[in-house]
Amino acid sequence: MAVDTKQEQSIREVVNRFETLLSEFINNKNERRNEIDQVYFNHAISKAVLRYIKNYVESYTAIQVIGTQRSTSFASIYIAQKLQAHTSIRSFESVDDLEEAFTRDLQRSASCKGHNLLGLNIANEEEYLMVLGLPASGKTTYLKHIGSEALRYPKGRYKHDVVPVFLQPHKFYRDTDTLLQAIAEEFEKCGFPIPRKLALWMLEQGKLIILIDGLNESALSHNQLSHLIKEFVNAYPRNRYIVSSRLDSYENSFGQFLEVELQPWGDLHVQEYIHRWFALNQAFKNESSHDEANNNASAMAQRCWEILQVNMIARELAKSPLSLSLLCLLCDRRYSLPSNVSGLYQKSIQLLIEEQLFNQQLDNIEDCSSLSVVVLELILAKIAYRGFEICKLTLPLEVVTVYIEDMLTNYFQDLQELSTDFVFKILKKIGICKIINSESGASFSFTHINFQEYFVAIYIHKHNQTKNSVVNHLHDRHWQNVFLFLAGMMSGNVEELLIDIEFQAAQYIDASKLTNLLIWLEKVAVNSSGDLKNISKRIATLFLARPRFLTELAPALSLTRMLFLARNLYGMFDSPLNFDKIFEAELSLSLAQALDFDSSTELDLAMQLCSNLEQSLLKVDYDPSQINFRALSENLNELYTQAPSYDQPFDVRLQFRNQISRTWLQTLYLPLDSNQLSYQEITNLENYLYANLLMVQCKNEAIAISRKTWQEIESRMLRITN
């Protein structure tokens, strides 16, 4: 984006502020006097500061509106987002991490713990912030907004005098890729002398706000990233941190970070964004006077809003900022709206490609005559898949060039003479991918991970890779959105995908303990008389069968987190039960055991869990000869006289805990080994539930599916069948 005079003046003000911030570093001559000439050093710092600010402005404060080839300032399109406190069960590496998170939460004000939290307010108040959200819900946009406001201090609305550093975890491929190295590289590429020492000094002085965008996009595991970031924050606690991740990929708690979730857009957000989109679109066209352009934009925005009101599918899609941009594009070009998110991406992207090809033909460019939407889609699909399968969202340009040359030479007879430069020119103008130039070399990337995931799904669909993809990637949450896109584009044969998922899911529970657990589930559920679907009864009964009374915190929390998957799965079939009461009691019991509370307290919590289960699962209406909560309560109550005091040896108290466990299992006729699952078996059970949830989500994304086939699949869920 070109920098105008007004923006140049603003950049100069920011540069002056940064030079003031760095004055102490510049004046600290004790160790640097012998390393570098002081005059040269001061000049190099000033020059590098200017370059850093300009790079940041161009990279993170401008945005290209979908459907145009023009960039605009971030402020012209940004809609203030609201967040809500996020509560769920996650893993902690240790009891100390858990206690740290609990203590930090107690210290937070009530204004950080509710709903409808204003994004800028919470960023001002919290020094450590974890932002979670659904795919394309605006996480990156939010981080860019905070960084933009921090850059403009004191004129901006971010109230802390810090330098923003924007980091993207998809560049971390090894656990040796440290945050310090990443920050130093950001300074080095702008020409700062001794960049590592500068990064260290700024971190030690607390002069940075570090924005880490998209944990789910890294090739490293969530555990590795969690450990890396927590260690870094502990080493440099005086800085401010905002981290983002997709909600479904977030597992390990970051301890002292406040976890908030982006709320889906409501009607007011959608209306405001539509009006801003059409206003910018009209301004870019330059076909009429200012007043006429405003009137046209207002009329078209109103028309788009009215179309959304009568199309419930599109109205639901509009809650995502990226999807809403694509809907605006289709409305502007007077296209009909699609029936699912895959159709939305397909129509929009094909429209964008068609427009660029048509523009090239108008310019009488002969190279364009044989190039088509299908060819460009296949090229983008190969690039997307090759990167995604090795967990890379950015590929070196020379690698992508080889892919394109191979396809033009070996797959398209009429395009053998077409230059790759021309293909790149078309791809850049479409607006869904970009070429990034840097001193280390050029690279190719999609402008949003959702676009890459969409083209990965196209590759799988076009190359009949559904079964292989399910086998290799079903357990990997990074591929969840790919499978949802795939389900939406498999019109007429989505059953193939669902059956492949079902078959692979069954492999997770081939251990005898898990098999016995599901057999018990079905036996209890089939004899219950509540007015619920059979699958709903099996899911609800899993809350009874869930292994408990474990001695280690990590597997206990994993099992409780697994129940969140079960709750989401249950919500796909029936109106919700009061599962929150169960979660509260489960978590309390798990923490009491991990923190080694006294035996009487553990028994109290087991009694409370029994009561909460009975109340929450009332609608299932179990056969009392199999599930008798009164008998369980009485049997647990009899144990009070045997409870050892806390001054008894740990082994004695552990034996009592095992006695509580045996009483629970025997009274409910559960398999006696169900509380002795290995960590791998617990992981497999969680993967099994996730696969079933994904299967239902894919079914909901499908355009059409045989009712008979789905009923058969549903009847087999959470059951052991031949």
Wavefront OBJ file of the C-alpha trace (Angstrom):
o trace
v 0.000 0.000 0.000
v 1.415 3.405 -0.953
v 2.176 5.731 1.949
v 0.522 9.145 1.567
v 1.759 12.454 2.997
v -0.501 12.341 6.054
v 0.580 8.804 6.830
v 4.236 9.781 6.267
v 3.844 12.463 8.930
v 2.235 9.957 11.287
v 5.079 7.500 10.680
v 7.616 10.210 11.501
v 5.858 10.826 14.840
v 5.992 7.122 15.609
v 9.672 6.992 14.639
v 10.447 9.848 17.038
v 8.693 7.993 19.856
v 10.599 4.797 19.130
v 13.907 6.636 19.027
v 13.077 8.054 22.455
v 12.280 4.552 23.687
v 15.637 3.335 22.392
v 17.628 6.314 23.662
v 18.766 4.421 26.762
v 19.942 1.539 24.591
v 21.780 3.955 22.282
v 23.402 5.803 25.178
v 24.529 2.631 26.893
v 28.073 2.768 25.510
v 29.896 0.629 28.006
v 29.995 -2.555 25.935
v 29.068 -1.140 22.532
v 31.766 1.539 22.263
v 34.326 -1.073 21.344
v 32.003 -2.889 18.938
v 30.912 -0.135 16.580
v 31.435 3.515 15.742
v 28.984 5.560 17.827
v 27.958 7.991 15.055
v 27.384 5.157 12.643
v 25.543 3.223 15.347
v 23.118 6.099 16.069
v 22.484 6.656 12.362
v 21.903 2.917 11.776
v 19.397 2.792 14.623
v 17.444 5.782 13.259
v 17.386 4.331 9.768
v 16.324 0.893 11.006
v 13.546 2.345 13.172
v 12.050 4.102 10.142
v 12.249 0.913 8.100
v 10.711 -1.172 10.899
v 7.747 1.203 11.238
v 7.147 1.358 7.480
v 7.347 -2.438 7.194
v 4.929 -2.849 10.076
v 2.478 -0.327 8.614
v 2.534 -1.986 5.189
v 2.338 -5.553 6.542
v -0.085 -5.256 9.456
v -2.116 -2.044 9.227
v -3.372 -2.376 5.640
v -5.909 -4.816 4.246
v -6.999 -5.818 0.754
v -10.763 -5.926 0.417
v -11.899 -9.153 -1.250
v -12.960 -8.489 -4.834
v -10.692 -5.518 -5.389
v -7.021 -5.163 -6.232
v -6.621 -2.263 -3.841
v -5.401 -2.073 -0.266
v -6.988 0.189 2.284
v -6.204 1.272 5.802
v -7.158 -1.145 8.514
v -9.314 1.424 10.303
v -11.612 1.897 7.289
v -12.978 -1.675 7.472
v -12.371 -2.819 11.057
v -15.400 -3.542 13.246
v -14.803 -3.524 17.011
v -15.098 -7.069 18.303
v -16.486 -8.345 21.574
v -15.113 -11.212 23.586
v -16.244 -13.383 26.435
v -14.365 -15.186 29.157
v -13.546 -18.698 27.977
v -14.087 -21.537 30.424
v -13.139 -25.112 29.664
v -11.001 -27.931 30.965
v -7.469 -28.011 29.616
v -4.254 -29.794 30.424
v -1.658 -28.461 32.848
v 1.919 -29.668 32.862
v 2.024 -29.673 36.646
v 0.072 -28.874 39.779
v 2.215 -25.719 40.085
v 0.932 -24.537 36.673
v -2.616 -25.167 37.829
v -2.117 -23.224 41.059
v -0.512 -20.345 39.133
v -3.495 -20.146 36.782
v -5.932 -20.289 39.704
v -4.089 -17.558 41.646
v -3.884 -15.325 38.594
v -7.613 -15.749 37.983
v -8.434 -14.692 41.552
v -6.429 -11.492 41.060
v -8.344 -10.450 37.954
v -11.125 -7.918 38.176
v -14.730 -8.913 37.569
v -14.675 -6.873 34.335
v -12.412 -9.538 32.776
v -14.671 -12.482 33.537
v -18.010 -11.804 31.909
v -19.593 -11.663 28.482
v -19.562 -8.770 26.004
v -16.011 -7.738 26.873
v -14.752 -4.948 24.617
v -11.669 -6.099 22.746
v -9.583 -2.958 23.225
v -10.523 -2.600 26.896
v -9.491 -6.143 27.754
v -6.207 -5.735 25.854
v -5.461 -2.574 27.849
v -6.207 -4.259 31.146
v -4.583 -7.661 30.640
v -0.845 -8.043 30.091
v -1.166 -11.735 29.122
v -4.099 -12.498 26.813
v -5.076 -15.674 24.933
v -7.636 -15.017 22.169
v -9.594 -18.057 20.962
v -12.122 -18.351 18.166
v -13.619 -20.398 15.377
v -11.981 -20.493 11.923
v -12.105 -17.094 10.161
v -13.734 -15.426 13.172
v -11.356 -12.446 13.191
v -8.478 -13.491 15.481
v -5.732 -12.175 13.194
v -7.726 -8.995 12.586
v -8.027 -8.424 16.331
v -4.286 -8.810 16.910
v -3.528 -6.482 14.008
v -5.949 -3.930 15.446
v -4.217 -3.958 18.836
v -0.805 -3.718 17.179
v -1.980 -0.785 15.049
v -3.272 1.078 18.103
v -0.050 0.345 20.025
v 1.959 1.739 17.130
v 0.081 5.064 17.377
v 0.659 5.602 21.110
v -0.169 8.054 22.667
v -2.694 9.034 19.968
v -3.953 5.471 19.664
v -6.383 3.868 22.074
v -3.882 1.326 23.390
v -2.634 2.856 26.629
v 0.829 1.320 26.948
v 4.045 2.724 25.490
v 5.386 -0.440 23.873
v 6.679 -1.540 20.469
v 4.493 -4.101 18.645
v 6.173 -7.239 17.282
v 3.960 -9.488 15.150
v 5.030 -13.164 15.039
v 3.502 -16.037 13.084
v 3.987 -19.528 14.591
v 3.693 -21.209 11.186
v 7.329 -20.165 10.709
v 8.374 -22.307 13.700
v 9.320 -25.764 12.419
v 11.660 -26.898 15.198
v 11.465 -26.605 18.951
v 14.807 -24.793 18.723
v 13.068 -21.905 16.917
v 12.809 -19.600 19.923
v 10.788 -16.451 20.289
v 13.953 -14.483 21.030
v 15.385 -15.613 17.698
v 12.143 -14.689 15.906
v 12.117 -11.179 17.441
v 15.806 -10.665 16.662
v 15.148 -11.659 13.047
v 12.359 -9.058 12.794
v 14.875 -6.408 13.909
v 17.701 -7.775 11.776
v 15.776 -7.624 8.504
v 15.144 -3.920 9.126
v 18.857 -3.238 9.511
v 19.186 -2.843 13.283
v 22.800 -3.279 14.391
v 23.385 -6.055 16.962
v 19.705 -7.122 16.683
v 19.896 -9.930 19.230
v 21.277 -7.640 21.923
v 18.633 -5.057 21.039
v 15.895 -7.688 21.334
v 17.273 -8.836 24.697
v 17.479 -5.286 26.020
v 13.916 -4.421 24.949
v 12.594 -7.648 26.470
v 14.413 -7.055 29.748
v 13.100 -3.482 29.874
v 9.520 -4.586 29.105
v 9.239 -2.391 26.010
v 7.440 -4.860 23.694
v 3.933 -6.083 23.029
v 4.407 -9.469 21.393
v 1.523 -10.564 19.158
v 1.667 -14.304 18.375
v -0.942 -15.111 15.768
v -2.263 -18.615 15.071
v -0.850 -21.335 17.336
v -2.857 -23.850 15.307
v -0.807 -22.986 12.204
v 2.517 -24.189 13.622
v 4.151 -27.489 12.692
v 5.070 -27.883 16.359
v 2.655 -29.642 18.682
v 0.501 -27.592 21.008
v 2.470 -28.986 23.958
v 5.760 -27.812 22.444
v 4.398 -24.337 21.699
v 2.823 -24.056 25.114
v 6.093 -24.944 26.814
v 8.090 -22.590 24.576
v 5.827 -19.584 25.167
v 5.378 -20.137 28.906
v 9.146 -20.362 29.437
v 9.647 -17.202 27.397
v 6.990 -15.262 29.331
v 8.524 -16.380 32.631
v 11.925 -15.175 31.421
v 10.616 -11.783 30.230
v 7.479 -11.075 32.300
v 7.538 -7.271 31.996
v 6.359 -7.303 28.373
v 2.774 -7.638 27.180
v 1.609 -10.676 25.211
v -1.429 -11.481 23.077
v -1.633 -14.978 21.549
v -4.342 -16.372 19.264
v -5.465 -19.890 18.415
v -8.397 -21.720 16.956
v -10.698 -22.833 19.719
v -10.778 -26.520 18.762
v -6.975 -26.729 18.630
v -6.357 -25.209 22.053
v -5.506 -27.855 24.626
v -2.815 -26.865 27.116
v -3.423 -23.955 29.431
v -0.924 -21.108 29.291
v -1.207 -20.646 33.048
v -1.252 -16.933 33.763
v -2.906 -15.945 30.447
v -6.508 -14.755 30.545
v -8.420 -16.856 28.017
v -11.124 -15.079 26.044
v -13.223 -16.159 23.088
v -14.278 -14.016 20.155
v -18.035 -13.783 19.942
v -19.738 -14.420 16.585
v -20.925 -11.233 14.947
v -24.435 -10.101 15.705
v -26.799 -8.252 13.368
v -25.351 -4.825 14.160
v -21.797 -5.960 13.381
v -22.955 -7.564 10.143
v -24.877 -4.470 9.021
v -21.985 -2.127 9.800
v -19.472 -4.324 7.971
v -21.722 -4.632 4.897
v -22.025 -0.840 4.660
v -18.269 -0.385 5.051
v -17.524 -3.058 2.436
v -19.798 -1.514 -0.193
v -18.571 2.013 0.589
v -14.970 0.931 -0.028
v -15.930 -1.051 -3.101
v -17.682 1.946 -4.644
v -14.799 4.274 -3.750
v -12.352 1.966 -5.536
v -14.438 1.950 -8.722
v -14.156 5.755 -9.181
v -17.100 5.685 -11.588
v -19.185 8.453 -10.044
v -19.139 11.502 -7.805
v -18.563 11.155 -4.072
v -22.245 11.681 -3.177
v -23.445 9.334 -5.907
v -20.946 6.677 -4.821
v -22.176 6.942 -1.232
v -25.807 6.627 -2.326
v -25.011 3.610 -4.523
v -23.044 1.953 -1.727
v -25.843 2.520 0.777
v -28.483 1.110 -1.591
v -26.427 -1.978 -2.438
v -25.558 -2.584 1.212
v -29.233 -2.432 2.135
v -30.060 -4.855 -0.670
v -27.377 -7.273 0.556
v -28.705 -7.056 4.121
v -32.247 -7.776 2.945
v -31.059 -10.840 0.997
v -29.400 -12.186 4.147
v -32.630 -11.782 6.098
v -34.467 -14.268 3.871
v -31.573 -16.720 3.496
v -30.961 -18.372 6.873
v -27.909 -20.310 5.703
v -26.221 -17.158 4.399
v -27.213 -15.278 7.537
v -25.426 -17.893 9.646
v -22.349 -17.739 7.412
v -22.301 -13.942 7.785
v -21.268 -14.282 11.447
v -17.721 -14.898 10.190
v -15.952 -11.750 8.876
v -14.213 -13.596 6.022
v -17.395 -15.359 4.936
v -19.302 -12.069 5.099
v -16.727 -10.482 2.749
v -17.360 -13.274 0.244
v -21.127 -12.873 0.613
v -20.780 -9.133 -0.083
v -18.754 -9.972 -3.184
v -21.474 -12.288 -4.511
v -24.199 -9.763 -3.769
v -22.229 -7.009 -5.495
v -21.788 -9.145 -8.621
v -25.455 -10.254 -8.389
v -24.739 -13.929 -7.890
v -27.075 -16.261 -6.018
v -25.944 -17.237 -2.520
v -24.711 -20.789 -1.785
v -26.075 -23.462 0.540
v -22.912 -24.112 2.569
v -19.462 -22.693 3.287
v -17.745 -24.833 0.626
v -20.174 -23.487 -1.966
v -19.472 -19.945 -0.750
v -15.733 -20.344 -1.265
v -16.207 -22.128 -4.588
v -18.486 -19.457 -6.077
v -16.446 -16.555 -4.785
v -13.046 -17.874 -5.812
v -14.236 -18.949 -9.241
v -15.763 -15.497 -9.718
v -12.492 -13.810 -8.754
v -10.509 -16.017 -11.139
v -12.993 -15.477 -13.986
v -12.802 -11.708 -13.577
v -9.018 -11.707 -13.743
v -8.933 -13.968 -16.786
v -11.513 -11.749 -18.502
v -9.487 -8.610 -17.721
v -6.396 -10.217 -19.229
v -8.347 -11.114 -22.371
v -9.569 -7.505 -22.659
v -5.923 -6.461 -22.597
v -5.326 -8.810 -25.558
v -2.822 -10.935 -23.678
v -2.445 -14.062 -25.820
v -1.013 -16.161 -22.981
v -4.402 -16.029 -21.312
v -6.361 -17.752 -24.084
v -5.822 -21.316 -22.825
v -5.756 -20.511 -19.121
v -8.990 -21.360 -17.315
v -10.582 -21.489 -13.875
v -10.103 -25.260 -13.762
v -6.372 -25.010 -14.530
v -5.744 -22.359 -11.869
v -7.802 -24.280 -9.319
v -5.730 -27.411 -9.929
v -2.493 -25.423 -9.611
v -3.617 -23.810 -6.341
v -4.843 -27.177 -5.046
v -1.452 -28.798 -5.587
v 0.408 -25.913 -3.942
v -1.986 -25.921 -0.983
v -1.812 -29.683 -0.457
v 1.964 -29.983 -0.785
v 2.426 -27.313 1.856
v -0.296 -28.486 4.210
v 0.820 -32.114 4.329
v 4.191 -31.013 5.698
v 2.583 -28.422 8.014
v 3.867 -25.416 6.048
v 1.618 -22.490 5.218
v 4.400 -20.624 3.419
v 6.559 -22.208 0.720
v 9.715 -20.905 -0.969
v 8.816 -19.337 -4.307
v 11.278 -21.562 -6.159
v 9.499 -24.670 -4.828
v 6.106 -23.350 -5.955
v 7.615 -22.442 -9.325
v 8.703 -26.068 -9.785
v 5.162 -27.265 -8.968
v 3.660 -24.912 -11.551
v 6.236 -25.757 -14.242
v 5.622 -29.461 -13.690
v 1.855 -29.057 -14.082
v 2.116 -26.836 -17.160
v 4.584 -29.216 -18.814
v 3.104 -32.590 -17.921
v -0.629 -32.032 -17.446
v -1.800 -29.281 -19.789
v -0.760 -29.718 -23.409
v -1.883 -26.253 -24.516
v -0.007 -24.482 -21.720
v 3.521 -25.832 -22.073
v 4.830 -22.478 -23.301
v 3.043 -20.424 -20.629
v 5.440 -18.614 -18.304
v 5.229 -19.116 -14.554
v 5.618 -15.349 -14.101
v 2.316 -14.818 -15.903
v 0.619 -17.451 -13.711
v 1.950 -15.731 -10.590
v 0.697 -12.397 -11.913
v -2.846 -13.790 -12.228
v -2.713 -15.539 -8.840
v -1.595 -12.365 -7.045
v -4.422 -10.322 -8.566
v -7.087 -12.804 -7.444
v -6.467 -11.704 -3.851
v -6.380 -15.077 -2.097
v -2.620 -15.633 -2.225
v 0.476 -13.466 -2.127
v 4.197 -13.425 -2.764
v 6.295 -12.229 0.165
v 9.704 -10.764 -0.648
v 12.410 -10.705 1.992
v 16.182 -10.666 2.221
v 16.190 -14.433 2.734
v 14.246 -14.944 -0.505
v 10.719 -14.814 -1.898
v 7.956 -17.084 -0.605
v 4.391 -17.965 -1.581
v 1.490 -17.965 0.852
v -2.291 -17.892 0.920
v -3.750 -14.720 2.407
v -5.788 -16.762 4.883
v -5.383 -20.323 6.105
v -9.038 -20.991 5.214
v -8.222 -20.504 1.528
v -5.408 -23.028 1.782
v -7.657 -25.514 3.596
v -10.307 -25.103 0.906
v -7.813 -25.926 -1.850
v -6.424 -28.864 0.156
v -9.969 -30.248 0.184
v -10.198 -29.721 -3.599
v -6.959 -31.659 -4.074
v -8.240 -34.551 -1.943
v -11.548 -34.589 -3.819
v -10.044 -34.340 -7.324
v -7.366 -36.975 -6.665
v -9.587 -39.507 -4.838
v -7.529 -39.191 -1.654
v -10.439 -39.281 0.802
v -9.633 -42.645 2.388
v -5.888 -41.953 2.655
v -6.526 -38.523 4.159
v -8.836 -39.963 6.800
v -6.373 -42.713 7.709
v -3.416 -40.334 7.960
v -4.987 -37.188 9.389
v -8.264 -37.917 11.197
v -6.603 -37.628 14.618
v -4.979 -34.292 13.709
v -7.129 -31.287 14.668
v -5.231 -29.190 12.080
v -7.182 -31.061 9.389
v -10.656 -30.530 10.860
v -11.553 -27.606 8.611
v -10.220 -29.470 5.562
v -12.621 -32.350 6.197
v -15.524 -29.915 6.646
v -14.726 -28.232 3.325
v -14.405 -31.677 1.732
v -17.822 -32.778 3.010
v -19.416 -29.656 1.570
v -18.047 -30.264 -1.927
v -18.755 -34.028 -2.100
v -22.236 -33.716 -3.549
v -23.639 -37.185 -4.122
v -20.923 -39.231 -2.428
v -20.324 -37.717 1.019
v -21.308 -41.120 2.432
v -17.863 -42.320 1.360
v -16.212 -39.774 3.652
v -18.516 -40.538 6.578
v -17.996 -44.288 6.353
v -14.221 -43.818 6.104
v -14.310 -41.683 9.272
v -16.496 -44.262 11.016
v -14.126 -47.096 10.114
v -11.032 -45.188 11.218
v -12.704 -44.104 14.465
v -13.304 -47.752 15.321
v -9.545 -48.334 15.257
v -9.143 -46.027 18.244
v -11.184 -48.290 20.529
v -9.853 -51.724 19.651
v -8.343 -52.124 23.155
v -10.364 -54.452 25.373
v -10.877 -51.869 28.137
v -12.400 -49.348 25.740
v -14.453 -52.038 24.029
v -15.861 -53.170 27.377
v -16.670 -49.567 28.237
v -18.767 -49.126 25.063
v -20.488 -52.466 25.582
v -21.511 -51.283 29.061
v -22.723 -47.976 27.549
v -25.054 -49.700 25.140
v -26.337 -52.172 27.726
v -27.318 -49.390 30.134
v -28.655 -47.010 27.473
v -30.840 -49.561 25.714
v -32.666 -50.386 28.960
v -33.351 -46.754 29.863
v -36.846 -45.417 29.179
v -36.280 -41.678 28.739
v -37.732 -39.851 25.744
v -34.370 -39.338 24.053
v -32.734 -40.685 20.911
v -30.752 -43.861 21.426
v -27.524 -42.147 20.417
v -28.254 -39.356 22.916
v -28.686 -41.904 25.685
v -25.336 -43.504 24.861
v -23.573 -40.149 24.846
v -25.188 -39.088 28.138
v -24.292 -42.425 29.734
v -20.638 -41.787 28.870
v -20.711 -39.171 31.648
v -21.364 -42.091 34.035
v -18.844 -44.448 32.444
v -16.013 -41.880 32.257
v -12.989 -43.302 34.120
v -12.311 -41.393 37.332
v -10.480 -41.575 40.679
v -7.119 -41.329 38.903
v -3.981 -40.380 40.818
v -2.425 -38.134 38.147
v -3.800 -34.739 37.170
v -2.996 -34.758 33.421
v -5.062 -37.855 32.474
v -7.865 -36.777 34.813
v -8.110 -33.382 33.087
v -7.891 -35.049 29.658
v -10.871 -37.203 30.550
v -12.833 -34.207 31.796
v -11.916 -32.314 28.613
v -13.095 -35.332 26.651
v -16.552 -34.795 28.149
v -16.686 -31.389 26.450
v -16.483 -33.273 23.164
v -19.263 -35.538 24.428
v -21.391 -32.519 25.339
v -20.908 -31.001 21.877
v -21.748 -34.335 20.280
v -24.889 -34.676 22.412
v -25.999 -31.200 21.313
v -26.048 -32.424 17.696
v -28.913 -34.790 18.505
v -31.002 -33.524 21.443
v -31.764 -30.477 23.550
v -28.951 -29.971 26.082
v -28.887 -31.449 29.547
v -27.308 -29.623 32.496
v -23.813 -30.952 31.942
v -22.175 -27.965 33.666
v -23.043 -29.350 37.100
v -21.225 -32.550 36.179
v -18.168 -30.634 34.954
v -17.986 -28.672 38.199
v -18.081 -31.793 40.341
v -15.664 -33.714 38.072
v -13.110 -30.908 38.148
v -13.361 -30.475 41.915
v -12.818 -34.197 42.485
v -9.880 -34.355 40.052
v -8.183 -31.365 41.691
v -8.756 -32.733 45.193
v -7.045 -35.965 44.242
v -4.178 -34.254 42.400
v -3.583 -31.854 45.299
v -3.945 -34.713 47.819
v -6.850 -33.412 49.880
v -7.901 -35.315 52.974
v -9.949 -38.496 52.466
v -13.191 -37.128 53.936
v -13.135 -34.202 51.495
v -12.556 -36.567 48.563
v -15.521 -38.639 49.732
v -17.655 -35.473 50.050
v -16.813 -34.592 46.457
v -17.613 -38.120 45.251
v -21.009 -37.808 46.956
v -21.560 -34.422 45.288
v -20.656 -35.901 41.892
v -23.176 -38.699 42.440
v -25.889 -36.144 43.227
v -25.033 -33.936 40.230
v -25.034 -36.917 37.861
v -28.448 -37.995 39.126
v -29.917 -34.520 38.609
v -28.312 -33.844 35.239
v -29.148 -37.239 33.690
v -32.707 -37.407 34.984
v -34.173 -37.346 31.450
v -32.355 -40.525 30.503
v -34.476 -42.382 33.091
v -32.174 -45.328 33.782
v -33.379 -48.760 34.826
v -32.807 -48.729 38.635
v -31.666 -52.324 38.548
v -28.631 -51.108 36.569
v -28.111 -47.473 37.586
v -29.271 -46.735 41.109
v -27.987 -43.395 42.354
v -29.619 -43.844 45.758
v -27.763 -47.114 46.284
v -24.514 -45.479 45.169
v -25.035 -42.590 47.588
v -25.777 -44.982 50.480
v -22.752 -47.165 49.730
v -20.471 -44.125 49.553
v -21.959 -42.746 52.765
v -21.042 -45.963 54.613
v -17.376 -45.307 53.850
v -17.200 -42.210 56.091
v -16.538 -44.350 59.168
v -13.494 -45.835 57.422
v -11.983 -42.575 56.152
v -8.371 -42.227 57.399
v -7.189 -38.936 58.840
v -4.734 -36.788 56.882
v -1.857 -37.697 59.221
v -2.102 -41.306 58.073
v 0.558 -42.455 55.522
v -0.175 -41.671 51.889
v -0.455 -45.384 51.032
v -3.288 -45.740 53.557
v -5.145 -42.795 52.047
v -4.516 -44.144 48.545
v -6.072 -47.463 49.556
v -9.145 -45.574 50.756
v -9.350 -43.734 47.435
v -9.240 -47.092 45.680
v -12.045 -48.249 47.955
v -14.175 -45.288 46.818
v -13.381 -46.265 43.241
v -14.355 -49.925 43.753
v -17.607 -48.905 45.433
v -18.427 -46.650 42.492
v -17.637 -49.309 39.896
v -19.393 -52.171 41.667
v -22.572 -50.235 42.450
v -22.917 -49.080 38.824
v -21.827 -52.479 37.448
v -19.037 -50.804 35.509
v -16.064 -52.883 34.216
v -13.645 -53.059 37.137
v -10.668 -52.094 34.979
v -12.285 -48.951 33.559
v -10.412 -46.735 36.051
v -7.072 -48.213 34.994
v -6.761 -46.766 31.509
v -3.320 -45.864 30.219
v -2.662 -42.355 28.960
v -2.640 -43.711 25.391
v -6.038 -45.340 25.911
v -7.383 -42.049 27.247
v -6.007 -40.265 24.164
v -7.609 -42.903 21.923
v -10.963 -42.445 23.648
v -10.730 -38.676 23.123
v -9.821 -39.203 19.442
v -12.773 -41.567 19.087
v -15.209 -38.975 20.393
v -13.638 -36.244 18.246
v -13.993 -38.464 15.147
v -17.684 -39.025 15.900
v -18.234 -35.301 16.393
v -16.416 -34.529 13.144
v -18.530 -37.117 11.345
v -21.728 -35.361 12.430
v -20.300 -31.953 11.491
v -19.390 -33.284 8.042
v -22.897 -34.673 7.624
v -24.302 -31.231 8.459
v -22.014 -29.584 5.877
v -23.075 -31.984 3.125
v -25.472 -30.775 0.441
v -27.225 -34.139 0.215
v -26.953 -37.466 1.992
v -28.971 -40.683 1.930
v -31.289 -40.668 4.943
v -31.068 -44.444 5.164
v -27.254 -44.409 5.170
v -27.097 -41.757 7.861
v -29.589 -43.573 10.079
v -27.428 -46.684 9.832
v -24.290 -44.739 10.718
v -26.027 -43.023 13.637
v -27.263 -46.361 14.971
v -23.649 -47.598 15.144
v -22.170 -44.552 16.899
v -20.699 -45.253 20.358
v -21.435 -48.952 19.913
v -19.376 -52.054 19.283
v -20.689 -53.643 16.093
v -19.530 -56.525 13.983
l 1 2 3 4 5 6 7 8 9 10 11 12 13 14 15 16 17 18 19 20 21 22 23 24 25 26 27 28 29 30 31 32 33 34 35 36 37 38 39 40 41 42 43 44 45 46 47 48 49 50 51 52 53 54 55 56 57 58 59 60 61 62 63 64 65 66 67 68 69 70 71 72 73 74 75 76 77 78 79 80 81 82 83 84 85 86 87 88 89 90 91 92 93 94 95 96 97 98 99 100 101 102 103 104 105 106 107 108 109 110 111 112 113 114 115 116 117 118 119 120 121 122 123 124 125 126 127 128 129 130 131 132 133 134 135 136 137 138 139 140 141 142 143 144 145 146 147 148 149 150 151 152 153 154 155 156 157 158 159 160 161 162 163 164 165 166 167 168 169 170 171 172 173 174 175 176 177 178 179 180 181 182 183 184 185 186 187 188 189 190 191 192 193 194 195 196 197 198 199 200 201 202 203 204 205 206 207 208 209 210 211 212 213 214 215 216 217 218 219 220 221 222 223 224 225 226 227 228 229 230 231 232 233 234 235 236 237 238 239 240 241 242 243 244 245 246 247 248 249 250 251 252 253 254 255 256 257 258 259 260 261 262 263 264 265 266 267 268 269 270 271 272 273 274 275 276 277 278 279 280 281 282 283 284 285 286 287 288 289 290 291 292 293 294 295 296 297 298 299 300 301 302 303 304 305 306 307 308 309 310 311 312 313 314 315 316 317 318 319 320 321 322 323 324 325 326 327 328 329 330 331 332 333 334 335 336 337 338 339 340 341 342 343 344 345 346 347 348 349 350 351 352 353 354 355 356 357 358 359 360 361 362 363 364 365 366 367 368 369 370 371 372 373 374 375 376 377 378 379 380 381 382 383 384 385 386 387 388 389 390 391 392 393 394 395 396 397 398 399 400 401 402 403 404 405 406 407 408 409 410 411 412 413 414 415 416 417 418 419 420 421 422 423 424 425 426 427 428 429 430 431 432 433 434 435 436 437 438 439 440 441 442 443 444 445 446 447 448 449 450 451 452 453 454 455 456 457 458 459 460 461 462 463 464 465 466 467 468 469 470 471 472 473 474 475 476 477 478 479 480 481 482 483 484 485 486 487 488 489 490 491 492 493 494 495 496 497 498 499 500 501 502 503 504 505 506 507 508 509 510 511 512 513 514 515 516 517 518 519 520 521 522 523 524 525 526 527 528 529 530 531 532 533 534 535 536 537 538 539 540 541 542 543 544 545 546 547 548 549 550 551 552 553 554 555 556 557 558 559 560 561 562 563 564 565 566 567 568 569 570 571 572 573 574 575 576 577 578 579 580 581 582 583 584 585 586 587 588 589 590 591 592 593 594 595 596 597 598 599 600 601 602 603 604 605 606 607 608 609 610 611 612 613 614 615 616 617 618 619 620 621 622 623 624 625 626 627 628 629 630 631 632 633 634 635 636 637 638 639 640 641 642 643 644 645 646 647 648 649 650 651 652 653 654 655 656 657 658 659 660 661 662 663 664 665 666 667 668 669 670 671 672 673 674 675 676 677 678 679 680 681 682 683 684 685 686 687 688 689 690 691 692 693 694 695 696 697 698 699 700 701 702 703 704 705 706 707 708 709 710 711 712 713 714 715 716 717 718 719 720 721 722
